Every structure is written in structure tokens, then in C-alpha cells.
Amino acid sequence: MQAIVMSGPGDPSVLELGELPTPAPAAHEILIKVAAAGVNRADLLQRQGHYPPPPGASETIGLEVSGHVAEIGDEVTGWTVGDACVALLAGGGYAEYVVVPAGQVVPAPPGIDLLVAGGVIEVAATVWSNLDRVWLASGEVFLVHGGAGGIGSFAIPYAKHLGATVITTAGSAEKLDYCRSLGADHAFSYREDWPAAVRDALDGQGVDVILDNMGAKYLEPHVDLLALNGRLVVIGMQGGTKGQLNLAKLLAKRGWVTAATLRSRPTEEKAAICRAVVHSIWPLLADGEIQPPEHQVFPLAEASAAHQRMEAGEHTGKIILQVD
Ligand SMILES: NC(=O)c1ccc[n+]([C@@H]2O[C@H](COP(=O)([O-])OP(=O)(O)OC[C@H]3O[C@@H](n4cnc5c(N)ncnc54)[C@H](OP(=O)(O)O)[C@@H]3O)[C@@H](O)[C@H]2O)c1
């Protein structure tokens, strides 16, 4: 099969179209003929050699796909060859075929083009699972950075659906407009004094939940901004891994700081999250209450150009590789 192979860790030019053996499904797995693969920021880290796949996972990059069931493992029930599906992967998505534990394969979201669906499950599963962990509730104030990125462009409408007041940041005027079009109540440039802008907008009230893609760089302002009983959930470390946590401030606010990653979770946990996404998110996509993120499409063979675009911060929403 055709797949993106790497000549070594490095810049996007290490990604090339090559040939790999088509994998065969084990008894608990499904073989998917891939239609589209979502590009995620973690893919860039893997390409650079900083984010190796978990033990046993494919070395090929790619954390999510859409496609059709091509072959079914002996112990798997409930699927028919040809069914349209999407899958959350530990790796292997940038290829014509991928094998996936059956629990991480779910029916494609109804009413969504299969190409677009290739970029939905990773953001849906990440946002749903983390906002569930910190129980974001109606009437609360929610902050997510990078509102025009993959995670942000899904988190904004989902948090609005939950009834939150949504604050976000972005790096350009066009992207701030896009965030507002998604329903953000307040959108501020992260190139300016965004903590002051958030404080002004809230008139002294704190932020109840922060979904944080930046990590260390924003730890201090985030703890400062938290409301009483506020929750900070770190999912990305674009701003580094080691910061100073002022425990006295956290204690006075009875605050929570937590962090989580999806990729290394056991299959059973990922399967439970996938089921929850089908139950909670697919109906919202089907009735149009949430739109999939805006997307840009590259052919699989141009994975290198797709990485360049994401690395330069030039994309809005998701980047999708068309495979089939
Ligand atoms: N823990 C998990 O399970 C999990 C799962 C998925 C993703 N993630 C993480 O979530 C983050 C976003 O992933 P993604 O795939 O959505 O990537 P993405 O589409 O590239 O989004 C990255 C976002 O970061 C924003 N950004 C860049 N510099 C910033 C700054 N100084 N302050 C605030 N925002 C800034 C960008 O904003 P502009 O485009 O406006 O410049 C962009 O929207 C990554 O760190 C990724 O590793 C974690």
C-alpha cells in the first residue's frame, strides 16, 4: 500500500510517499481503507522525533482517519465490510490502509462528508473527554487558546452548546473573526496583553474552566485568572513543560490543575471515549448545532506541504490529507 514514510526525524521534507506492507487485522481489530486522514499538531512533534508512538503502535504518522471497513478480525462483531467509519488511532493514519482496535472505530458522523469526517474524531474526543473531566457546566466561563486551530475551532461551538461563556485567543485579525463566527463571546489577540483583556471582559469575575494548549508559558496567568473552584486542564505544551505553580493562589481559589493526553490511554479508555463521542457529539453534528472545523485538503502525497502549512501557523481549523 502507499503510505507516508520518513527518511528520518527532521523538517517536513523527511515525509515522502512510499510503499509499506498492507497490515492484516488481528482478531480484535478492523482493517480500514482510508478515505482521509486528519493532520494534528502532535504529528509534527512525531516527525521531529519528539513524540514516539506508544509501544505496539504503527510507526507511521497519523492519529485519525475516515474510511470504509475493508476486513474484520475474527472476534469483532457489529460491522460489515464497506461500512463508512472513522477511527481514533495511536498511529498509522497517513496510509491507504490502517488496522485499529475495534473499540476505536465508530460509524462516520451522519450527514458529514467522509473527507471532512477524517478530521473530526481527534478533536471531538479530546475536547469531549477533557471538558467532561473538568465538568464544564452551563453558565460557566470557559477559555480556550488558539480558537482558530483544530482543537479551538471544535471547543468553541461545543462549549457554547454546553451553555458556557466562551473566551478565546488567536494570532491574527482574520482568525479572531473566525473565532467570533464560531460563537466565541470574546476573542483576543495572544500577541497582546490577553490576560488583561480577559480580566476587563469579565469585570473581575474569574474563568471557571481553561482548556490549555500552551502549558508552562501560561501557567502563571492561568492560575491568576481562575475563578473560585476554577479548573485548568492542560492538553498541550506549545509553551514548554516546566513552569512555576503558585500553590498559595491555587489553594486560596480551591482550584484544580490537571493534564491529560489521549494517545497513550489504554484501548478500553479510548473505546469508552469514542462511544461517548458518538452518543454526545454525532447528534450535534447531524442536526447542524455544531459544524466540523473549517478545513484545507492536501493529497496524501503532499503530507510534507501540509506539515509546512501547520508549522507556519497558516491553517484555520483542520488540515486533512485526502487518501482515497
Ligand atoms: N492532550 C491531548 O490528548 C491532545 C489532543 C489533541 C491536541 N492536543 C494539543 O492541543 C494543541 C492544539 O492542537 P491542534 O491539533 O489543534 O493544533 P493547531 O491546529 O496547530 O492549533 C494550535 C493553536 O495554537 C495557537 N497558538 C500558537 N501560539 C499561541 C500562543 N502564544 N498563545 C495562544 N495560542 C497560540 C494557534 O493559534 P493561531 O493559529 O491563531 O496562531 C493555533 O490555533 C497542541 O498543543 C496539541 O498537541 C492535545
The ligand as a Tripos MOL2 file, in Angstrom:
@<TRIPOS>MOLECULE
LIG
   48    52     1     0     0
SMALL
NO_CHARGES

@<TRIPOS>ATOM
      1 N1         -3.6540   16.0450   25.1660 N.am      1 LIG1
      2 C1         -4.2670   15.5730   24.1010 C.2       1 LIG1
      3 O1         -4.8440   14.4900   24.1150 O.2       1 LIG1
      4 C2         -4.2830   16.4000   22.8480 C.ar      1 LIG1
      5 C3         -5.0270   16.0050   21.7340 C.ar      1 LIG1
      6 C4         -5.0400   16.8310   20.6040 C.ar      1 LIG1
      7 C5         -4.2850   18.0060   20.6040 C.ar      1 LIG1
      8 N2         -3.5350   18.3130   21.6990 N.ar      1 LIG1
      9 C6         -2.7240   19.5450   21.7280 C.3       1 LIG1
     10 O2         -3.5630   20.6440   21.5210 O.3       1 LIG1
     11 C7         -2.8200   21.6810   20.8810 C.3       1 LIG1
     12 C8         -3.5600   22.1190   19.6310 C.3       1 LIG1
     13 O3         -3.5310   21.0560   18.6900 O.3       1 LIG1
     14 P1         -4.1570   21.2300   17.2490 P.3       1 LIG1
     15 O4         -4.0070   19.9250   16.5450 O.co2     1 LIG1
     16 O5         -5.4660   21.8610   17.3660 O.co2     1 LIG1
     17 O6         -3.0870   22.2290   16.5940 O.3       1 LIG1
     18 P2         -3.2960   23.5460   15.7260 P.3       1 LIG1
     19 O7         -4.4870   23.4210   14.8430 O.co2     1 LIG1
     20 O8         -1.9850   23.8120   15.1010 O.co2     1 LIG1
     21 O9         -3.5990   24.6430   16.8170 O.3       1 LIG1
     22 C9         -2.5720   25.2540   17.5710 C.3       1 LIG1
     23 C10        -3.1230   26.5630   18.0460 C.3       1 LIG1
     24 O10        -2.2010   27.1680   18.9560 O.3       1 LIG1
     25 C11        -2.3840   28.5490   18.8050 C.3       1 LIG1
     26 N3         -1.2390   29.2830   19.3570 N.ar      1 LIG1
     27 C12         0.0200   29.3700   18.8640 C.ar      1 LIG1
     28 N4          0.7740   30.1630   19.6600 N.ar      1 LIG1
     29 C13        -0.0350   30.5890   20.6620 C.ar      1 LIG1
     30 C14         0.1540   31.4250   21.7850 C.ar      1 LIG1
     31 N5          1.3390   32.0020   22.0600 N.pl3     1 LIG1
     32 N6         -0.8840   31.6400   22.6090 N.ar      1 LIG1
     33 C15        -2.0970   31.0710   22.3700 C.ar      1 LIG1
     34 N7         -2.3380   30.2490   21.3260 N.ar      1 LIG1
     35 C16        -1.3090   30.0180   20.4760 C.ar      1 LIG1
     36 C17        -2.5280   28.7640   17.3200 C.3       1 LIG1
     37 O11        -3.1830   29.9860   17.0740 O.3       1 LIG1
     38 P3         -3.0630   30.7820   15.6550 P.3       1 LIG1
     39 O12        -3.2970   29.7710   14.5790 O.co2     1 LIG1
     40 O13        -4.1500   31.7980   15.7540 O.co2     1 LIG1
     41 O14        -1.7090   31.3600   15.5930 O.co2     1 LIG1
     42 C18        -3.3660   27.5630   16.9230 C.3       1 LIG1
     43 O15        -4.7220   27.8660   16.9050 O.3       1 LIG1
     44 C19        -1.4270   21.1020   20.5950 C.3       1 LIG1
     45 O16        -0.5590   21.5070   21.6230 O.3       1 LIG1
     46 C20        -1.6640   19.6170   20.6500 C.3       1 LIG1
     47 O17        -0.5100   18.8990   20.9700 O.3       1 LIG1
     48 C21        -3.5270   17.5460   22.8000 C.ar      1 LIG1
@<TRIPOS>BOND
     1     1     2 1
     2     2     3 2
     3     2     4 1
     4     4     5 ar
     5     4    48 ar
     6     5     6 ar
     7     6     7 ar
     8     7     8 ar
     9     8     9 1
    10     8    48 ar
    11     9    10 1
    12     9    46 1
    13    10    11 1
    14    11    12 1
    15    11    44 1
    16    12    13 1
    17    13    14 1
    18    14    15 2
    19    14    16 1
    20    14    17 1
    21    17    18 1
    22    18    19 2
    23    18    20 1
    24    18    21 1
    25    21    22 1
    26    22    23 1
    27    23    24 1
    28    23    42 1
    29    24    25 1
    30    25    26 1
    31    25    36 1
    32    26    27 ar
    33    26    35 ar
    34    27    28 ar
    35    28    29 ar
    36    29    30 ar
    37    29    35 ar
    38    30    31 1
    39    30    32 ar
    40    32    33 ar
    41    33    34 ar
    42    34    35 ar
    43    36    37 1
    44    36    42 1
    45    37    38 1
    46    38    39 2
    47    38    40 1
    48    38    41 1
    49    42    43 1
    50    44    45 1
    51    44    46 1
    52    46    47 1
@<TRIPOS>SUBSTRUCTURE
     1 LIG1         1 GROUP 0 **** ****
